[in-house]
Amino acid sequence: MRRITTLLFLTLVIIFGCETQRIQSRWIDRDITIDGIDTEWRGARFLIDKKYMTVGVMNDDKHLYLRLSTPNIAIQNLIAYNGMTLAIEAPWSKGEKLKITYPVGSANAEPDSLDSWDRDETDKRLKEKLENGYLVFEQKDSSQTLTVSEAEKQGILIGMSIEDDILVYELKIPVNRQVADLFKLNVEPGKSIGVGVNVDSAAKERPEDEYTRRNREANDRLTTYRRRPQQQARQIRMSLDFWVRVDLAKKI
């Protein structure tokens, strides 16, 4: 009987412990300026488990407001070079997602500065991307590229900045009309949506002794391991990838 109880407990842990993290949106009760500065988000931030990132969500019956932030220099570096993709899935969409990439990564970008973890270089690279910024919207096999100002004309506001070594991303997007001629979220307050983030880098060959040394010097770490310096290089893959369910708020 004890063995059966233990097995049942472990089964429940496996089933319920692996669920997608769920967060509650907040009904918009303040003015939010989409500028990559998150002073308006107090009381509406959630830490994503083991992902070096916090998420904030607010909504009303017309717009969805999203905020992401990370203090991790390695993730910021990947975003500065390889871009970041945000995905939104409406409950009726049968798995179809609206994907918004901003900033957009350079083709075949595999920066040497991934080894250097240099704060000034990361800030410089991100600033250059944002000054010449554009967004890529994707759904299924369709895609559309807009400048930030063109997106604003369609009611989509986006902002990103690094302040006090923290990268902050903000997005305001309509929930009840067409987005970039591709996708209509058509989500009512009180419904649930999926939100995902992907920041990726191709695997890269690096000597382990150099990687270990650089990792110790970094303010934060994505990956930690120890092996002898004389051992051969190995493939190291750095990325950020997560998915959460968001329950949109109803008007109070």
C-alpha positions as CSV (number, residue, x, y, z in Angstrom):
1,M,0.0,0.0,0.0
2,R,2.8,2.4,0.9
3,R,4.5,1.6,-2.5
4,I,1.3,2.4,-4.4
5,T,0.9,5.7,-2.5
6,T,4.5,6.6,-3.3
7,L,4.0,5.8,-7.0
8,L,0.8,7.8,-7.1
9,F,2.5,10.8,-5.5
10,L,5.4,10.6,-8.0
11,T,2.9,10.4,-10.8
12,L,1.1,13.5,-9.6
13,V,4.4,15.4,-9.3
14,I,5.3,14.4,-12.9
15,I,1.9,15.4,-14.2
16,F,1.4,18.7,-12.4
17,G,5.0,19.7,-11.9
18,C,5.6,20.0,-15.6
19,E,2.7,22.3,-16.4
20,T,3.2,25.5,-18.3
21,Q,3.6,28.4,-15.9
22,R,0.4,30.4,-15.7
23,I,0.2,34.2,-14.9
24,Q,-2.6,36.6,-14.3
25,S,-2.9,39.8,-16.3
26,R,-4.0,43.0,-14.6
27,W,-6.7,45.3,-15.8
28,I,-5.0,48.5,-17.0
29,D,-5.3,51.1,-14.3
30,R,-2.5,53.5,-15.2
31,D,-0.9,55.2,-18.2
32,I,1.9,53.1,-19.8
33,T,4.4,54.7,-22.1
34,I,5.9,52.2,-24.4
35,D,9.6,53.3,-24.2
36,G,11.5,50.4,-22.7
37,I,11.4,51.9,-19.2
38,D,9.2,49.9,-16.8
39,T,8.5,52.3,-14.0
40,E,4.8,51.9,-14.6
41,W,4.8,48.1,-14.0
42,R,5.0,47.9,-10.3
43,G,2.8,45.2,-8.9
44,A,2.4,43.5,-12.3
45,R,5.7,41.6,-12.8
46,F,6.1,37.8,-12.6
47,L,9.4,35.8,-12.5
48,I,9.6,33.1,-15.1
49,D,11.0,30.0,-13.4
50,K,14.8,29.4,-14.1
51,K,14.7,31.7,-17.2
52,Y,16.5,34.8,-16.0
53,M,13.5,36.9,-17.0
54,T,10.4,38.6,-15.6
55,V,7.1,39.2,-17.5
56,G,4.5,41.8,-17.0
57,V,1.0,41.7,-18.5
58,M,-1.9,44.1,-18.5
59,N,-4.9,44.5,-20.7
60,D,-8.2,46.2,-21.3
61,D,-10.9,45.4,-23.8
62,K,-8.9,46.9,-26.7
63,H,-5.2,46.3,-26.1
64,L,-2.7,43.9,-24.6
65,Y,0.4,45.3,-22.9
66,L,3.4,43.1,-22.4
67,R,6.7,43.7,-20.6
68,L,9.8,41.5,-20.5
69,S,13.0,42.2,-18.7
70,T,16.3,40.4,-17.9
71,P,19.5,41.5,-16.1
72,N,21.4,38.6,-17.7
73,I,24.3,40.0,-19.8
74,A,24.5,36.7,-21.8
75,I,20.8,36.9,-22.9
76,Q,21.1,40.6,-23.6
77,N,24.1,39.8,-25.8
78,L,22.1,37.2,-27.8
79,I,19.2,39.6,-28.2
80,A,21.6,42.4,-29.4
81,Y,23.0,40.2,-32.1
82,N,20.4,37.5,-32.9
83,G,17.2,39.3,-32.1
84,M,14.2,38.1,-30.1
85,T,10.9,36.6,-31.2
86,L,7.7,36.9,-29.2
87,A,4.8,34.6,-30.0
88,I,1.1,35.1,-29.1
89,E,-1.5,32.3,-29.4
90,A,-5.2,33.1,-29.2
91,P,-7.5,30.4,-27.7
92,W,-9.4,29.8,-30.9
93,S,-6.3,29.7,-33.3
94,K,-5.8,26.0,-33.2
95,G,-2.1,26.4,-32.6
96,E,-1.5,29.2,-35.0
97,K,0.7,31.9,-33.5
98,L,1.4,35.5,-34.3
99,K,5.2,35.9,-34.1
100,I,6.8,39.3,-33.7
101,T,10.6,39.5,-34.1
102,Y,12.2,42.7,-32.6
103,P,14.9,43.5,-32.8
104,V,15.7,41.4,-35.9
105,G,19.0,39.5,-35.8
106,S,21.7,39.7,-38.4
107,A,22.0,36.9,-40.9
108,N,24.4,34.2,-39.7
109,A,25.3,36.3,-36.7
110,E,27.6,34.4,-34.4
111,P,29.4,37.2,-32.6
112,D,32.8,37.1,-31.2
113,S,31.5,39.1,-28.3
114,L,29.6,36.1,-27.1
115,D,33.0,35.1,-25.7
116,S,33.7,38.5,-24.3
117,W,30.5,39.3,-22.4
118,D,31.3,43.0,-22.9
119,R,28.7,45.4,-21.5
120,D,29.7,48.4,-23.7
121,E,29.7,46.3,-26.9
122,T,26.3,44.8,-26.1
123,D,24.8,48.3,-25.4
124,K,26.3,49.7,-28.6
125,R,25.1,46.8,-30.8
126,L,21.5,46.9,-29.3
127,K,21.4,50.7,-29.8
128,E,22.4,50.4,-33.4
129,K,19.7,47.8,-34.0
130,L,17.0,49.9,-32.3
131,E,17.9,53.1,-34.2
132,N,17.5,51.3,-37.5
133,G,14.8,49.1,-36.1
134,Y,12.0,47.2,-37.8
135,L,9.7,44.4,-36.9
136,V,8.9,41.1,-38.7
137,F,5.4,39.7,-38.3
138,E,4.8,36.0,-39.1
139,Q,1.9,33.7,-39.3
140,K,2.1,30.3,-40.9
141,D,3.7,30.9,-44.3
142,S,3.1,34.6,-44.4
143,S,5.3,37.4,-43.2
144,Q,5.4,41.2,-43.2
145,T,8.2,43.6,-42.3
146,L,7.4,47.0,-40.9
147,T,9.4,49.8,-39.5
148,V,8.6,50.9,-35.9
149,S,6.8,54.0,-37.2
150,E,4.8,51.9,-39.7
151,A,3.8,49.5,-36.9
152,E,2.7,52.4,-34.8
153,K,0.3,53.5,-37.5
154,Q,-1.4,50.1,-37.1
155,G,-1.7,50.6,-33.3
156,I,1.4,48.5,-32.5
157,L,3.8,50.2,-30.1
158,I,7.1,48.6,-29.2
159,G,10.1,49.7,-27.2
160,M,13.3,48.4,-25.8
161,S,16.2,49.8,-23.8
162,I,18.9,48.9,-21.2
163,E,18.8,50.9,-18.0
164,D,21.0,50.1,-15.0
165,D,22.2,47.0,-16.8
166,I,18.6,45.6,-17.2
167,L,17.1,45.1,-20.6
168,V,13.4,46.0,-20.8
169,Y,11.0,45.2,-23.7
170,E,7.5,46.7,-23.9
171,L,4.7,46.0,-26.4
172,K,1.2,47.3,-26.9
173,I,-0.9,45.5,-29.4
174,P,-4.6,45.5,-30.4
175,V,-6.6,42.5,-29.3
176,N,-9.8,43.1,-31.3
177,R,-8.7,44.1,-34.8
178,Q,-6.3,43.0,-37.6
179,V,-2.6,43.2,-36.8
180,A,-0.2,44.0,-39.6
181,D,-2.7,42.6,-42.2
182,L,-1.9,39.1,-40.9
183,F,-3.6,38.2,-37.7
184,K,-6.6,39.2,-35.6
185,L,-6.2,38.2,-31.9
186,N,-9.9,38.7,-31.2
187,V,-9.5,37.9,-27.5
188,E,-12.0,39.0,-24.9
189,P,-11.1,40.0,-21.4
190,G,-11.2,37.0,-19.1
191,K,-9.9,34.6,-21.8
192,S,-6.6,32.8,-21.8
193,I,-3.8,33.3,-24.4
194,G,-0.3,31.7,-24.8
195,V,2.8,33.9,-24.8
196,G,6.2,32.6,-25.8
197,V,9.7,34.1,-26.1
198,N,12.6,32.7,-28.1
199,V,16.2,34.0,-28.2
200,D,18.5,31.6,-29.9
201,S,22.1,31.1,-30.9
202,A,23.7,28.4,-33.1
203,A,26.0,26.0,-31.4
204,K,29.6,27.3,-31.4
205,E,33.0,25.7,-30.9
206,R,34.9,27.2,-28.1
207,P,37.8,25.9,-26.0
208,E,36.5,24.9,-22.6
209,D,39.2,26.6,-20.6
210,E,38.5,29.9,-22.3
211,Y,34.7,29.5,-21.8
212,T,35.1,28.6,-18.1
213,R,37.3,31.6,-17.5
214,R,34.9,34.0,-19.3
215,N,31.9,32.4,-17.5
216,R,33.5,33.2,-14.1
217,E,34.0,36.8,-15.2
218,A,30.4,37.2,-16.3
219,N,27.9,38.9,-13.9
220,D,25.5,36.1,-14.5
221,R,25.6,32.6,-16.1
222,L,23.5,30.7,-18.6
223,T,25.5,27.5,-18.3
224,T,28.1,26.4,-15.8
225,Y,30.3,23.3,-15.9
226,R,33.8,22.4,-14.9
227,R,36.3,20.3,-16.9
228,R,40.1,20.4,-17.1
229,P,41.5,23.2,-19.2
230,Q,43.5,20.8,-21.4
231,Q,40.4,19.0,-22.6
232,Q,39.1,19.5,-26.1
233,A,36.4,22.0,-27.1
234,R,32.8,21.0,-27.2
235,Q,29.6,22.4,-28.8
236,I,27.9,24.9,-26.5
237,R,24.4,26.0,-27.2
238,M,23.0,29.2,-25.6
239,S,19.4,30.1,-25.8
240,L,16.3,31.3,-24.1
241,D,13.0,29.6,-24.8
242,F,9.8,29.6,-22.7
243,W,6.0,29.5,-22.9
244,V,3.5,30.8,-20.4
245,R,-0.3,30.9,-20.3
246,V,-1.8,34.3,-19.5
247,D,-5.3,34.8,-18.1
248,L,-6.5,38.2,-19.3
249,A,-8.1,40.4,-16.7
250,K,-11.8,41.4,-16.6
251,K,-12.8,45.0,-16.0
252,I,-13.2,45.5,-12.2
